[in-house]
């Protein structure tokens, strides 16, 4: 379980390197990924104390990344359109 979380964190980190051109458009994605990494770290610390169902972290990660992409695109449209 711990190794899968570590590989997930490394995979999230690789997203920034795979999308260098898109990083300009998604300016808030780095903050979303930072929040995801903090959430996963806290979850890893609490795994022995409290068992979190698998679906909840997946939903939280998807919501954070989706929200940061949506906010970035909205910010770019507001700045570009104004």
C-alpha positions, -999 to +999 in steps of 0.1 A: +000+000+000+028+024+009+047+017-023+016+023-045+012+057-028+048+066-035+045+057-071+013+077-074+032+107-060+060+102-085+034+099-113+018+132-103+052+148-103+058+136-138+027+153-151+045+187-148+073+174-170+050+158-196+030+190-202+056+218-204+036+237-230+003+233-212+019+245-180+016+281-193-021+277-198-026+258-165-010+282-142-028+270-111-022+233-117+011+234-097-009+245-067-035+218-072-008+192-074+008+206-042-025+202-024-029+166-037+006+158-025-002+172+009-035+152+010-017+120+001+010+126+027-016+132+054-034+101+043-002+080+045+004+093+080-031+084+091-034+050+074-027+031+107-050+053+128-080+056+105-089+035+075-101+057+047-122+040+020-105+039-014-132+059-033-129+089-011-092+098-018-098+091-055-127+116-055-107+142-036-077+139-060-100+141-090-118+171-076-086+190-067-070+184-101-102+191-119-108+223-099-073+236-105-076+230-142-110+246-143-098+276-123-067+280-145-087+279-177-112+304-162-084+327-151-068+325-186-101+333-203-107+362-179-072+377-185-072+369-222-107+382-228-102+414-208 
